[in-house]
């Protein structure tokens, strides 16, 4: 396992002297460079299209339910079991992507792997746009979800390896912001354009990504991992041009020492993670926020927002989806700005408890509607306000933070395997919940589904409170030390 790099420093080096002089914080908190922001913003364009893929079914199912053949390319209204298949099968198939595709980052490099995945998603969405058979939609959207899950496992690795300790969570949350941004984009264009054109528009962010990412660097960690020391140093100079040569050399040495320690373990596999206490805890704690996220119900509700809330009848489901998507983007962005001050754990607790309370109100409304209570007229706007509160509170913590936490729990050598394992576990949960949701709504009612989501939020808050450590301001090697001593 990796040890803290500073213990290998001789007396008189930059790191030792600065610790003695209490000036290390000044180095850590220098403003981030323009090139670093360019690289991060270009990379996260992938997640905008990834976000559209997650909720593509929401506007699409509305059109598939239409009897108008000009609107519905299937030629007939979609059935409930077909809705479950279209919503659940792509999520289930995405497990392949989370388990396998992140390893491409080790085989061909982080940058090339992301470029290949971006091109593959562009081809899949183009094929989806021109489909007119149900099974083709299922297959191609499934392929897009497989690729998305691979990106979800690999892109955080790339970001964490070009970032520093003081901006790691900020860029992780910025990555997460792009998901609701993509969802909002999908809701808006999906409510206006046909399936063909809104699917093509969903793929549009991939074009600037593929063009601009040509100028992005390879991960300095990966460059050093394959023996390209000069390339690693040149990348660090570009990403951290605001630092002196001595400071950049110090950063280079930290990466080198960490990789030298990791090289003592030569057999990295799934078994490696579960053979050590730190590995097992890293997997569990890295997966915990994502598991609570999926069981909270928001990802499922967002993917089926329009058809679910068409039941309300006051405001169209598409309109609610657009409003909720806009709110989600704003709150994700807010979280990315405050997370390094507040920490991960407090935001996760507030988010879990608050989302549980809000979705309980949504459940109460649907229960009152189910029993045809006379109080229904007085509660007409309760579901709209409650669902907005549900998504706001979810977006404070459960939405953006899991991606920031996931890669923190593993050293560089285990990140592709660890992230792949976590995204696969999350994918299993999400696919089961998403596939089951339409069927459960039909058999036990929307209200019971919402109450189950609320209970999951409260249970998740309890587990986070008693188990989740705070990682704010800690380096990856310091986190590994915490896991060993947990």
N, C-alpha and C positions, 0 to 999 in steps of 0.2 A: 504494500500500500504506500501512498505518497506521504512524505513527511514534510513539515514546514520548511521551506527553502532557507529561511534565515539561520537555521542551526548549522548550516554548512558554510556560513560566511566567516572568513578570517577577520580578526580585529583590524579596524582601520578602513574597511570597505564602506561604500556609500550607505548601504542599508544599516550597518551597525552604527555608524556615526550619527545618522539621522534619528535612529531610535533613541540614542543617547541624548540628542539635542531636542527631542520631541518635535521634529519638523517633518516627519513622514506624512502627516496629514496634509500638509501644504502641497506635497508632490501628488498625493492621491487625488486631490480635488481640483487640479488644474482644469480649465475649461476644455471640453472635448473638441477635437479638430474638425474642420469642415470635411476632410476626406473620410473621417470615421463616420460622420453623419451621412455623407453620400453613400457609403458602403452599406450602412444599416438600412437606410430608407429604401435603397434599391433592392436589397435582399428581401425586405418585408413586403414588397409588392406581390410576391408569391402568395402571401397569406390573404391578400384582398380577394384574389380568385379562389383561394381555399375557403374563405368565408362564404362566398357565393355558392360553392359546391355543397356546403353543409345545409343550406336552406333552399336550394334550388326547387325542392319538392313543394315548398309552401305556395308560391305563385303558380307552379306547374299543375298541382293537383286541382286548383280552382278551375283551370282551363280544361283539364282532363274530365272534369265533372260536367262540362257543357255538352248540350245536344247539338250545338252549332259546329258543323264540320270545318267552318272557316277558322274557328277558335281552337277546336280540339283535333289535333292531327291523328288521333286514334280512330276517329269516326264514330265512337260510341262512348257514353259516360263510363268512367272507371268505377269498379266495385270496391267494397271495403277491403276484401282480402288483397286486391291488387294495390290498394293504398299502403297496406302493411308491407307488402313485398317491395314496393318502390321506396318506402321509407326505411325498412329494416335491412333488406339484403345488401344494399351498398355499404351500410355501416358494418355489417358482418364481414363482407369481403375486404373492407379496409384493414382488417387485422393483418392480412398478408403484407400490406405496405408497411405497417408499423413494425413488424417482426423482421422483415427482410431488407427493405430499401435503405434504411439508415446505414447498413454495412457498406453501401456504395461509397460512402464518405471515406472509408478506410482503403477501399480498392482503387479508386480513381481520383480521390481528393474531394474535399468538401465543396469547392467551387464547381468543378466539373459535374459532380453528382447533382447539385442543385440546378445547373443549367439543363442537364438531361431530363430531370423531372419536370422542370418548367415547360420544356418543349413537348414532352409526352402529354402533359395536361392540356396544352393548347390543341393538340391533335384530337384528344378524346372529346373535348367540349365542342370542337368543330363538327365531329361526327355526330354528337348528340343533337346539335342544332338541325341537322338534316335528316334525322330519324323520323319514322312514321309508324313504327311497330312497338308495342309495349315491351317486348323482350329486348329490343335494341336499346330502348331508354334505360332499362334496368342494367344491362351489360355495360353500357358506356358510362353511365353515372357511377356504377360500381368501380370501373377502372379509374375514373376521376378521384373517387374516394380512396382507392388504394394508393394512388400517387400522392394525394393530399396527406394521408397518414404518414407516408414516407418523408414528405417535406416536414411534417410536424415533428418527426423524430430527429431529423438532420439539421434543420435550420437553427434551432436553439443551440446546437453544438457549435455551429459556425459563429453565431453571435457571441457566445460566451468566450470563444477562443480569440476573438478580435477585441473584446472588451477588457476593462480593468475591474478590480473589485468594487470601486465606488460607483460605477455606472452599469454594472452587470444587470441588476434588477430593473433599472430604468429601461434599458433596451429590451429586456425580456417582456416587460409590460407594453412597450411600444409595439413589439411583435404581436402581442395579444390584442392590441387596439385594432389591428388590421382585420381581425376576424369579424367583429361587429360592423366595421366599416364596409367590409365585403357583403355582409348580410343586408345592411341598409341599402347598399347599391343594388343588390339582387331584388329586394322588395320593391324598390322604386321602378326599376326598368321592367320588372316582371308584371307590375300592375298596368303598364302602358303598352308594352310591345308583345308581339306573338312569341310563342315558345322559341321559334327559330331565332328571332332577332335578339330576344333578351338573353338567350344562351350564348350567342356570339358576343354580345356586349359584356357578359360575365367573363369571357376569355380575354377581353381587351387589355387589362393590366399586365398580362403576360408579355405583351409585345415590348413595352418600355423596359420591363425586367430583362428580357433576353438581350436587348440592345445595350442597356447601360451596365449590366452586370459583367460585360466583357472587360470593363475597366476596373472592376473590383479585384482586390487581391485574394490570393489563396490564404487560408488560415495560417498564421505564423506557427501555431502549434503543429499543424500537419506538416508544414514545410520542414520544420526541425525534426519531426518524427521520421521523415524519410531521408534525412541526412542533408537537406539543402539549407545549410547554415546561412549562406549569403542571401538567399531568397528570404529567409525568416527575418534577418536583420533589415533588409530593404523594406519589407512590409511594415515592421515596427517603426521604422523611420517615417513612413508615410502616414500611418495611423496615429502616431504620437509625435508629430512634428513640433509640438509645443514643448517638448522636453529636450534637455541637453543630451549630448552624446553619452555622458556618463550615466544618466538616468535610463536611457534606452538600453545601454549595455547591461545595466542592472536588471531590467525587465527581461532581456534575452537570457541572462544567467539564471533567473528564476524559472523560466520555461525549461531550460536545459537541465537544471538540477532535478526538477520535478519529473521530467521524462527519463532521466537516468535512474531515478528511484523506481519508476514504473517498469523499466526494462528488466528489473530483477525478476518480475513475474512474466514468463514468456508464453504462458498458455491462457489466453483471455477468451472466455466463452461464457455462456449462460451459467454454467456450473460455477465459474469463478465468483460470480456475484453472490451466490447462495452458500458458498463454502466458508465465507467469513462473516463475522458479526457486523462489521461495517458495511459490507455489501448487502446483507439482508436488510439492515436498517435503512440503508440508502434507498433500496428499492421500495420498501414500505412507506417511508416518509416522502419519497419523491412521488409515489403513486397516490398517497392519501388525499391531497387537495383535489386531484383530478377525479378520484372516485367519488368524493363528496360533490364535486361539480356536476358529474353526470347523473348521480342519484337525486340531485336537487330538482331535476326535471327541466331546467331552463333550456339546455341544448335541444331536448326533444320538443318542448313547446315552441321554441323558435323555428324549428324546421317544419312544424305543422301549424304555425300561428294563424295563417289566413283561414284555412278550413275549420280550425277549432273555434275561432272567435266569430265566424260567420253565424254561429248559433245565437249570439247575443242579439243581433238584429238591429241594434241602434246605430252602430258604425260598422262599415265593412271590415272584414278580416284583413284585407290588404292595407287599409288605412291604419288600423291598430298596429300592424306589423311595421309600417314605415315610422310611426311615432315611436314605438318601442326601440326600433333599430337606431334612430337618431339619438335617443336618450342613452342607449348603451354605448355608442361611440364616445359621447361626451364624458361619461363616467369612467370608461376605460382610460381615456386620456388623462383625466384628473388623477386616477390611481397611479399612473406611470410617473406623475410629477411628485407625488407625496410618499411613495412606498419606501424610499430610502430614509425618510424621516420617521415614519410611523412603524416600519417593520412589517414583516409578512404575517406573523401570528395574530396580532390585534385585528388587522383587516379581515383575515379569514374568519375570525370569531364573529365580528360584527356582521359580516356578510351572511354567514350561515344562519345565525339566529334571525336576522332581519328578513332574509328571503323566506324562511320558514313561516314567520308571522304573516308576510304578505300573501304567500300562496294559500295560506289558510283562509284568508278573506276571499280569494278567488273561488275556493272550494265552497265556502258558505253561500256565495251568490248562485253557483250552479246547483247547490242543494235546494235553495229556495225556489229556483226555476223548475227543478225536477218535481217538487211537490205542488207546484202552481199556487204558491202562497200569495195572499193579497199584498204582502209587503214587497212584491217584486217591482212594482212601479216606483217605490221609494229608493230602490237599490239599483236603478238602471245604470248609473255611471260607476258603481262600485267595482265591477270587474275591470273597467278601463283603468281606473286609478290604481287598483290593486296590482294589476299586471305590470304597470309602469313602475310601481314601488318594488315589485318582485324583481324586475330586471335591474333597477337601479342598485338595490342592495346586493344582488348577485354580482353586479359589475364592479362593486367596491373591492371584492376580494376573490370570490370563487371563480369569476371569469378570467381575469388577467393573471393572477398570481401562480396558478399551477405550472404554467410554462416557464416562469421565472425560477421556480423551485426545482423543477424536474432535473435539469442539468447540473444544478449545484451539488447534488448528492453523490456524484460519481467523479473520479479522476478522469483525465483525458482518455486513457486507454480503454476505460469501461463505458464511456458515454454512449457510443453508438449501440452497444448491446443493452446497456441499462435503459436508455431512452426508448429503444425498440420494445423492450419488455414492458415498460410502463405504458406506452401507447397501445400495445396489444391488449394489455389488461383493461385499459380504459375503453378500447374499442369493443371488447366483448360486452362490457356493461352497457355502453351506449347503444350497441346494436340490439341487445335484448330489450332495453327500455323502449327504444324507438319502434321496434317491430311490435311490441306488445301494446303500446299506447292506443292505437286506433281500435284494436280488438277489445281492450279493457274499457275504453270509453263506451263502446257499443253494449257491453255486457254488464258493467257495474256502474257506469255513469261517469261523466267528467268530474263530478264533485269528489268521488272517492279517489280518483287518480290524483287530484290536487292535494287531498289530505295525506295520501301516501308520500307525495313529494315533500310536504311540510314535515312529516315525521322524519324523513331521511335527513333533512336539513338540521333538525335539532340533534339527532344522533351524531351527525357529522361534527357539529360544534362541540359536543362532549368529547369525542375522540381527539379532536384538534387541541382542545384545552388541556387534556391530561398527557398527551404524547408529543405534540409537535414542538420542536425547539425553534428558537429564533435564530435566523442566519444573517440578519442585517449587519452589513459592514465587515463580514468575515470572508476571508479568501476560501477557495475550494479546499486547499490543504488544511486550513483551520477547521473547516466543516468535517473533513475526514477524521481529524483528531477527536472532534466532539462525538462522532459516530462510534469510534473505537472505545471511548470512555462512557458511553451512554448507559 
